[in-house]
Amino acid sequence: MELQPDVIFAQSTPALAVAQQASRSIPTVFAGVSDPVEQGFVSNLAHPGGNITGFANYEFSIAASHSHCAALPAGAMRPTSAQC
């Protein structure tokens, strides 16, 4: 990387892929990335390792705990978003 910035910010999955290719040493922060663990950007969200860290669009590991929200019968009272 020619400019050698102090940090790289990537705001999408494609931008993070380019940043990862550009440098393995410059700290990189991401937001708006879809499943960074599955895509191999970080080893896990709690301890990402390497030079990349950030915020995912969705935390896939908690998806199962929200499955009850979709399983309600028709006409049932829906829980608030705080419950889902």
DOTI-226712 format. One record per residue (C-alpha): z, x, y. Coordinates in steps of 0.02 Angstrom, whole numbers, plus 50000, padded with zeros to 5 digits. Each point is the difference from the previous one (the first is absolute). Layout:
BEGIN
<rec pz="Z" px="X" py="Y"/>
...
This chain:
BEGIN
<rec pz="50000" px="50000" py="50000"/>
<rec pz="49942" px="50077" py="50162"/>
<rec pz="50128" px="49928" py="50125"/>
<rec pz="50161" px="50030" py="49899"/>
<rec pz="50100" px="49852" py="50067"/>
<rec pz="50189" px="49989" py="49974"/>
<rec pz="49982" px="49834" py="49906"/>
<rec pz="49861" px="49884" py="49940"/>
<rec pz="50015" px="49811" py="50011"/>
<rec pz="49891" px="49894" py="49885"/>
<rec pz="49995" px="49812" py="50026"/>
<rec pz="49898" px="49947" py="49848"/>
<rec pz="49965" px="50048" py="49821"/>
<rec pz="49831" px="50080" py="50041"/>
<rec pz="50076" px="50098" py="50145"/>
<rec pz="50139" px="50065" py="49888"/>
<rec pz="49873" px="50056" py="49871"/>
<rec pz="49910" px="50102" py="50134"/>
<rec pz="50165" px="50072" py="50065"/>
<rec pz="50052" px="50049" py="49824"/>
<rec pz="49835" px="50090" py="49973"/>
<rec pz="50014" px="50087" py="50170"/>
<rec pz="50172" px="50077" py="49974"/>
<rec pz="50133" px="50019" py="49867"/>
<rec pz="50122" px="50083" py="50121"/>
<rec pz="49999" px="49903" py="50165"/>
<rec pz="50128" px="49858" py="49994"/>
<rec pz="49909" px="49834" py="49984"/>
<rec pz="50074" px="49829" py="50037"/>
<rec pz="49911" px="49841" py="49944"/>
<rec pz="50013" px="49814" py="50036"/>
<rec pz="49895" px="49858" py="49935"/>
<rec pz="49957" px="50086" py="49837"/>
<rec pz="49975" px="49898" py="49841"/>
<rec pz="50107" px="50062" py="49854"/>
<rec pz="50016" px="50185" py="50046"/>
<rec pz="50087" px="50039" py="49835"/>
<rec pz="49863" px="49924" py="49891"/>
<rec pz="49866" px="50088" py="50103"/>
<rec pz="50086" px="50168" py="49977"/>
<rec pz="50044" px="50035" py="50182"/>
<rec pz="50188" px="50011" py="49962"/>
<rec pz="50102" px="50013" py="49840"/>
<rec pz="50112" px="49854" py="50050"/>
<rec pz="50052" px="49915" py="50163"/>
<rec pz="50183" px="50051" py="49993"/>
<rec pz="49960" px="50185" py="49978"/>
<rec pz="49816" px="50024" py="50040"/>
<rec pz="49996" px="50190" py="49981"/>
<rec pz="49865" px="50109" py="50074"/>
<rec pz="49948" px="49983" py="50181"/>
<rec pz="49965" px="49812" py="50001"/>
<rec pz="50121" px="49857" py="50038"/>
<rec pz="49992" px="49829" py="50080"/>
<rec pz="50001" px="49811" py="49982"/>
<rec pz="49899" px="49900" py="49874"/>
<rec pz="49919" px="49831" py="50035"/>
<rec pz="50099" px="49923" py="49857"/>
<rec pz="50139" px="50060" py="49886"/>
<rec pz="49928" px="49966" py="49827"/>
<rec pz="50164" px="50037" py="49910"/>
<rec pz="50082" px="49845" py="50076"/>
<rec pz="49855" px="49882" py="49963"/>
<rec pz="50081" px="49939" py="49838"/>
<rec pz="50156" px="49947" py="50094"/>
<rec pz="49892" px="49887" py="50110"/>
<rec pz="49906" px="49918" py="49856"/>
<rec pz="50121" px="49852" py="50002"/>
<rec pz="49926" px="49947" py="50167"/>
<rec pz="49831" px="49964" py="49921"/>
<rec pz="50074" px="49915" py="49846"/>
<rec pz="50074" px="49848" py="50087"/>
<rec pz="49935" px="49831" py="49945"/>
<rec pz="49889" px="49900" py="50117"/>
<rec pz="50101" px="49908" py="50132"/>
<rec pz="50152" px="50112" py="49978"/>
<rec pz="50084" px="50065" py="50156"/>
<rec pz="49934" px="50174" py="50035"/>
<rec pz="50127" px="50138" py="50034"/>
<rec pz="49998" px="50081" py="50170"/>
<rec pz="49909" px="50165" py="50022"/>
<rec pz="50170" px="50087" py="50003"/>
<rec pz="50026" px="49940" py="49822"/>
<rec pz="49828" px="50055" py="49943"/>
